[in-house]
Amino acid sequence: MRFLFVAKIVLFAAVLAAVTGSAAAGPIAYGICQSGCNAIAVACYASAGLTFGAVTAGRCFGAPAAAVACNLALGKCMACCIAAGFAPTF
């Protein structure tokens, strides 16, 4: 019983080492993606007549609907950038 548990751990570690050892992360692509998301958020705010970064936590409940929508889109865009960070670079 104990041998089976140890065998599973060794197998998991071997698979994890094989997967992570063969991929190279793309931190530059991740940074470029994050910058692009911020540029889009600034444009989104500007199209609504707002200034990006002017809505603070204290004014969160009085934030215009456009600012909330822009922030939600920014969060989704930045979450998608994780894929760029883990993409292999050649």
Summary of the structure (lengths in Angstrom):
residues: 90
radius of gyration: 20.9
end to end distance: 43.7
largest distance: 65.9
contacts: 206
relative contact order: 0.18
helix: 77%
strand: 0%
